[in-house]
Amino acid sequence: MRSADRALAALDFLVDAAPEGVRVTDVAQHLELSLATASRLLATLIERGYASRTTERRFTVGPRSLLLASKWMASVRAAAAAPMGRASTATGELVTLAQLLGDVLVPVAWHPPAATEPRMTSKLAGMGPTFPVWATATGRAVLGKLAPAQRARLLPPEPYPRLTEQTTRCWADLRGVIRDGARTGLHVEDGEVDPEMWCCAVALERGGRGEMLALAVISRGVPSATQRPRIYKALRRECQDVGYALALSV
């Protein structure tokens, strides 16, 4: 019971601090624990998905506790709502915003068009609480902004899990795809997670706390030759406004 109480207290501390990361020493002082005990406690929370380690060697909420940080999530969604809504209106497609939390990529906001909301929302929910970085445009957009050592931590052992017949399964192929996307600023996937889904994503500039986010448009099937340029234009335009709105919300 004492261990469970400590774990819940540590989780509450992470939730209250989000989106700021906390140090091991902060947790130790807050819970009146030794550094070794606090470190083991955080490691357990990370292993279970309730905490994540940031690139600055701090700790924050994880994919399984993200929704508990309701104040943070509400501020992110409010700040991103207008530019995401404009992108959805301009393209007629589902628009998502994802953030890298430690070593996992988590959807934090989405704006589906009314006509496709039930089906596309169901598709997104079916992907689970995190995005597979090797197979998604959103994941590749984030990978393109990371140092090699950071990329390696996010990728599973080769061959990568096969999600569909189109899934990229080795680093040699993935590296080429990431380079192509980084060159144009637009990262595309076509049926690699779900045979019916096409996606294009753009990475945002790093936030003031070093956070990594990506804005994406998800379509059922490959958009037409006239629709794709509208998607690319909307993403390039609105990703800047999303980043600006999130910076103001801090």
C-alpha positions as CSV (number, residue, x, y, z in Angstrom):
1,M,0.0,0.0,0.0
2,R,2.8,2.4,0.8
3,S,4.4,1.8,-2.7
4,A,1.1,2.4,-4.4
5,D,0.6,5.6,-2.4
6,R,4.0,6.8,-3.4
7,A,3.4,6.0,-7.1
8,L,0.1,7.9,-7.1
9,A,1.6,10.9,-5.3
10,A,4.4,11.0,-7.8
11,L,1.9,10.8,-10.7
12,D,-0.1,13.6,-9.1
13,F,3.1,15.7,-9.0
14,L,3.9,15.1,-12.7
15,V,0.3,15.9,-13.6
16,D,0.3,19.2,-11.7
17,A,3.6,20.2,-13.2
18,A,2.7,19.4,-16.8
19,P,3.8,20.5,-19.4
20,E,6.9,21.4,-17.4
21,G,9.2,18.4,-16.7
22,V,10.5,17.7,-13.2
23,R,13.8,16.4,-12.0
24,V,14.4,13.3,-9.9
25,T,15.5,15.7,-7.1
26,D,12.2,17.5,-7.3
27,V,10.3,14.2,-6.9
28,A,12.5,13.1,-4.0
29,Q,12.1,16.4,-2.2
30,H,8.3,16.5,-2.8
31,L,7.7,13.0,-1.5
32,E,10.5,13.1,1.1
33,L,12.3,10.1,-0.5
34,S,15.9,9.3,-1.3
35,L,17.2,10.0,-4.8
36,A,17.5,6.2,-5.4
37,T,13.9,5.5,-4.3
38,A,12.6,8.4,-6.4
39,S,14.5,7.2,-9.4
40,R,13.2,3.7,-9.1
41,L,9.6,5.0,-8.7
42,L,9.9,7.1,-11.9
43,A,11.4,4.2,-13.8
44,T,8.4,2.1,-12.9
45,L,6.0,4.8,-14.0
46,I,7.8,5.1,-17.3
47,E,7.8,1.3,-17.8
48,R,4.0,1.3,-17.3
49,G,3.4,4.2,-19.6
50,Y,2.4,6.7,-16.9
51,A,5.5,8.9,-17.1
52,S,8.0,9.8,-19.8
53,R,11.5,11.2,-19.9
54,T,12.2,14.4,-21.8
55,T,15.2,15.2,-23.9
56,E,16.4,17.5,-21.0
57,R,16.5,14.5,-18.6
58,R,13.4,15.6,-16.8
59,F,10.1,13.7,-16.3
60,T,6.6,14.4,-17.3
61,V,3.3,12.6,-17.9
62,G,3.2,9.6,-20.2
63,P,0.7,8.3,-22.8
64,R,-1.4,6.5,-20.2
65,S,-1.7,9.6,-17.9
66,L,-1.8,12.4,-20.5
67,L,-5.6,12.9,-20.1
68,L,-5.1,13.4,-16.3
69,A,-3.2,16.6,-17.1
70,S,-6.6,18.2,-18.0
71,K,-5.5,21.8,-17.5
72,W,-2.5,21.4,-19.9
73,M,-4.6,19.5,-22.5
74,A,-7.3,22.1,-22.4
75,S,-4.8,24.9,-23.0
76,V,-3.2,23.0,-25.9
77,R,-6.5,22.3,-27.6
78,A,-7.8,25.8,-27.1
79,A,-4.7,27.3,-28.5
80,A,-4.6,25.0,-31.5
81,A,-8.3,25.0,-32.2
82,A,-8.5,27.9,-34.6
83,P,-5.6,27.0,-37.0
84,M,-6.6,23.3,-36.9
85,G,-10.2,24.2,-37.7
86,R,-9.0,26.4,-40.6
87,A,-6.9,23.5,-41.9
88,S,-9.8,21.1,-41.6
89,T,-12.1,23.5,-43.4
90,A,-9.6,24.2,-46.2
91,T,-9.0,20.5,-46.8
92,G,-12.2,18.8,-45.7
93,E,-10.1,16.3,-43.8
94,L,-9.2,15.2,-40.3
95,V,-6.4,17.3,-38.7
96,T,-4.3,16.1,-35.8
97,L,-1.6,17.5,-33.5
98,A,0.8,15.0,-31.9
99,Q,3.6,15.6,-29.4
100,L,6.7,13.5,-28.5
101,L,6.5,12.5,-24.8
102,G,9.7,10.9,-23.9
103,D,10.1,8.0,-26.4
104,V,6.5,7.9,-27.6
105,L,4.5,10.0,-30.0
106,V,1.0,10.9,-28.6
107,P,-2.0,12.6,-30.3
108,V,-2.9,15.6,-28.1
109,A,-5.6,17.3,-30.3
110,W,-7.7,16.6,-33.4
111,H,-10.2,18.4,-35.5
112,P,-12.4,16.1,-37.8
113,P,-14.8,17.5,-40.4
114,A,-18.4,16.9,-39.5
115,A,-19.0,14.7,-42.6
116,T,-16.4,12.1,-41.6
117,E,-16.2,12.6,-37.8
118,P,-17.5,9.1,-36.7
119,R,-15.5,7.0,-39.1
120,M,-12.2,9.0,-38.9
121,T,-12.4,9.4,-35.1
122,S,-12.9,5.6,-34.9
123,K,-9.8,5.1,-37.1
124,L,-7.7,7.3,-34.9
125,A,-8.9,5.6,-31.8
126,G,-8.0,2.2,-33.3
127,M,-4.4,3.3,-33.6
128,G,-4.1,3.3,-29.8
129,P,-2.6,5.9,-27.5
130,T,0.6,6.4,-29.5
131,F,1.7,6.6,-33.1
132,P,4.2,4.1,-34.6
133,V,7.0,6.5,-35.6
134,W,8.5,4.3,-38.3
135,A,5.2,4.0,-40.2
136,T,3.4,7.4,-39.8
137,A,4.0,10.7,-41.5
138,T,3.7,12.3,-38.1
139,G,6.4,10.1,-36.7
140,R,8.7,10.8,-39.6
141,A,8.2,14.5,-39.3
142,V,9.4,14.3,-35.7
143,L,12.3,11.9,-36.5
144,G,13.5,14.3,-39.1
145,K,14.1,16.9,-36.3
146,L,15.9,14.7,-33.9
147,A,19.6,13.8,-33.4
148,P,20.6,10.3,-34.5
149,A,20.9,9.1,-30.9
150,Q,17.4,10.3,-30.1
151,R,16.0,8.7,-33.2
152,A,17.5,5.3,-32.3
153,R,15.7,5.3,-28.9
154,L,12.3,5.8,-30.7
155,L,12.7,3.0,-33.2
156,P,12.0,-0.7,-32.5
157,P,14.6,-3.4,-33.5
158,E,14.7,-4.2,-37.2
159,P,12.8,-5.4,-39.0
160,Y,10.1,-3.0,-37.8
161,P,6.7,-4.4,-37.1
162,R,4.6,-5.0,-40.3
163,L,1.3,-3.1,-39.9
164,T,0.3,-3.5,-43.6
165,E,1.9,-4.7,-46.7
166,Q,3.2,-1.1,-47.3
167,T,4.9,-0.6,-44.0
168,T,8.6,0.5,-44.1
169,R,10.5,-2.1,-42.1
170,C,14.2,-1.2,-42.1
171,W,16.3,1.9,-41.3
172,A,17.9,2.1,-44.8
173,D,14.5,2.6,-46.4
174,L,13.2,4.8,-43.5
175,R,16.2,7.1,-43.7
176,G,15.6,7.8,-47.3
177,V,11.9,8.6,-46.7
178,I,12.8,10.9,-43.8
179,R,15.4,12.7,-45.9
180,D,12.9,13.2,-48.7
181,G,10.3,14.6,-46.3
182,A,12.9,16.9,-44.5
183,R,13.9,18.3,-47.9
184,T,10.3,19.4,-48.8
185,G,9.1,19.9,-45.3
186,L,6.2,17.5,-46.0
187,H,6.2,13.9,-44.7
188,V,3.7,11.5,-46.4
189,E,2.5,8.0,-45.6
190,D,0.2,5.9,-47.8
191,G,-1.5,2.9,-46.3
192,E,1.4,1.9,-44.0
193,V,-0.7,1.9,-40.8
194,D,-4.1,1.3,-42.3
195,P,-4.7,0.4,-46.0
196,E,-7.4,3.0,-46.2
197,M,-5.5,5.9,-44.7
198,W,-3.2,8.6,-46.3
199,C,-1.5,11.2,-44.3
200,C,0.8,14.2,-44.7
201,A,2.5,15.9,-41.7
202,V,4.7,18.9,-41.0
203,A,6.9,19.3,-37.9
204,L,6.5,22.4,-35.8
205,E,9.6,24.3,-34.6
206,R,10.7,23.2,-31.2
207,G,8.8,24.9,-28.3
208,G,10.2,26.9,-25.5
209,R,10.6,23.8,-23.4
210,G,12.1,21.8,-26.2
211,E,8.9,20.0,-27.0
212,M,8.4,18.4,-30.4
213,L,5.1,18.5,-32.2
214,A,3.8,17.7,-35.6
215,L,0.6,18.8,-37.4
216,A,-1.0,16.3,-39.8
217,V,-3.9,15.9,-42.3
218,I,-5.4,12.4,-42.5
219,S,-7.5,11.3,-45.5
220,R,-9.4,8.2,-46.3
221,G,-7.6,7.1,-49.4
222,V,-5.1,9.1,-51.5
223,P,-6.4,12.6,-52.2
224,S,-6.9,13.7,-55.8
225,A,-4.2,15.6,-57.7
226,T,-6.1,18.9,-57.1
227,Q,-6.7,18.2,-53.4
228,R,-3.1,17.4,-52.5
229,P,-1.8,20.9,-53.2
230,R,-4.5,22.3,-50.9
231,I,-3.5,20.0,-48.1
232,Y,0.2,20.9,-48.5
233,K,-0.6,24.6,-48.5
234,A,-2.9,24.4,-45.5
235,L,-0.3,22.5,-43.5
236,R,2.5,24.9,-44.3
237,R,0.4,27.9,-43.4
238,E,-1.3,26.6,-40.3
239,C,1.7,24.9,-38.7
240,Q,3.2,28.3,-38.1
241,D,0.0,29.6,-36.5
242,V,-0.3,26.5,-34.3
243,G,3.2,27.0,-33.1
244,Y,2.6,30.7,-32.4
245,A,-0.7,30.0,-30.6
246,L,1.0,27.4,-28.4
247,A,3.8,29.7,-27.5
248,L,1.4,32.4,-26.4
249,S,-0.5,29.9,-24.3
250,V,2.5,29.2,-22.1
